[in-house]
Amino acid sequence: MSINDNNPLTLLVTAHPDPDSLTHHVATRLASALRPRAVEVADLHREQFDPRFTPADRRAYHEGGNYPPDVAREHCRLDRATDLVLVFPVYWWSMPALLKGWIDRVFVNGWAFEYSAASGLRPRLQRLTTHLLPIAGADSGAYERRGYEQALRTQIEHGIIDYVGSRRGATAFIHESEQPSSGVTAASVERAVRVVSEAVQAGPPPA
């Protein structure tokens, strides 16, 4: 599907059960920073997206089409977008199960990529730039010492974004999200929102 370059859309996807959480606060801040650019927020909890990979999903995966209605709706949203931003709390050094289930069901064979034994892998999301805004409880030092940031980047940037052919956008961690002092968190939020909003507004590099 063609993208209207005169009105680029950014899709923000969040996965947190508490509407008053830092995750939702960050998504709201980012949406404001991106205006007047068109922004759509997909709140997977509020929308009650079902993350379970069902027999219908498995059939669609192998057939490369005939997707369940809720998955087809997500495809339509992503087809309208030039940029995707995943805003999520880090659970056990990864993304929440709800967001992982969204990716499992939506980024599927026949839409996000095509794979066959004869022709191998053909990524299909070259039109999309994907940005990551993970919200972590630990400090940046812990992430560096233990290699958590690199592990998460490898898992998502290489394992998902590169696999489907999407362009890599900005990745901006917010650390120390659960500290008693709000000042440290506020500064981290400000920096991350600025990094991602500037990357979105700058657009993809020339081909």
GIRA-V795539 format. One record per backbone hydrogen bond with DSSP energy under -1.0 kcal/mol. NH is the residue of the N-H (numbers start at 1). CO is the residue of the C=O. E is the energy in kcal/mol with one decimal. If there is no record, write none. Layout:
# GIRA-V795539
[[NH CO E] [NH CO E]]
This chain:
# GIRA-V795539
[[5 3 -1.1] [7 4 -1.6] [10 38 -2.3] [11 83 -2.8] [12 40 -3.1] [13 85 -2.8] [14 42 -2.4] [21 18 -1.9] [25 21 -2.0] [26 22 -2.8] [27 23 -2.1] [28 24 -2.3] [29 25 -2.4] [30 26 -2.7] [31 27 -2.4] [32 28 -2.1] [33 29 -2.2] [34 30 -1.7] [37 34 -2.1] [40 10 -2.5] [42 12 -3.6] [44 14 -2.0] [44 42 -1.1] [47 43 -2.5] [48 45 -1.0] [49 44 -2.3] [58 54 -2.3] [59 55 -2.4] [60 56 -2.3] [61 57 -2.6] [62 58 -2.2] [63 59 -2.3] [64 60 -2.1] [65 60 -1.1] [72 68 -2.4] [73 69 -1.9] [74 70 -1.4] [75 71 -2.1] [76 72 -1.9] [77 73 -1.9] [78 74 -2.4] [79 75 -2.4] [80 76 -1.1] [82 9 -2.6] [83 9 -1.6] [84 129 -2.9] [85 11 -2.8] [86 131 -2.4] [87 13 -2.7] [88 133 -1.4] [90 135 -2.7] [91 94 -2.4] [94 91 -1.1] [100 96 -2.4] [101 97 -2.8] [102 98 -1.8] [103 99 -2.2] [104 100 -2.8] [105 101 -2.3] [106 102 -2.5] [107 103 -2.1] [108 106 -1.8] [110 113 -3.7] [111 108 -1.8] [112 108 -2.4] [113 108 -1.1] [114 122 -1.9] [116 120 -1.4] [120 116 -2.6] [122 114 -2.7] [124 112 -2.3] [125 164 -2.8] [128 125 -1.6] [129 82 -2.1] [130 167 -2.6] [131 84 -3.3] [132 170 -2.4] [133 86 -2.8] [135 88 -2.5] [136 174 -3.5] [143 139 -1.5] [144 140 -2.1] [145 141 -2.9] [146 142 -2.2] [148 143 -1.0] [151 147 -2.1] [152 148 -2.6] [153 149 -2.7] [154 150 -2.7] [155 151 -2.3] [156 152 -2.4] [157 153 -2.3] [158 153 -1.1] [159 154 -2.1] [160 156 -1.3] [161 156 -2.8] [162 157 -2.5] [164 160 -1.9] [166 161 -1.5] [167 128 -2.8] [169 130 -2.9] [172 132 -2.4] [174 134 -2.4] [176 138 -2.1] [177 136 -2.3] [179 176 -1.2] [186 182 -2.7] [187 183 -2.0] [188 184 -1.9] [189 185 -2.6] [190 186 -2.5] [191 187 -2.1] [192 188 -2.5] [193 189 -2.8] [194 190 -1.9] [195 191 -2.5] [196 192 -2.4] [197 193 -2.6] [198 194 -2.3] [199 195 -1.6] [200 196 -2.5] [201 197 -2.5] [202 198 -1.8] [203 199 -1.0]]
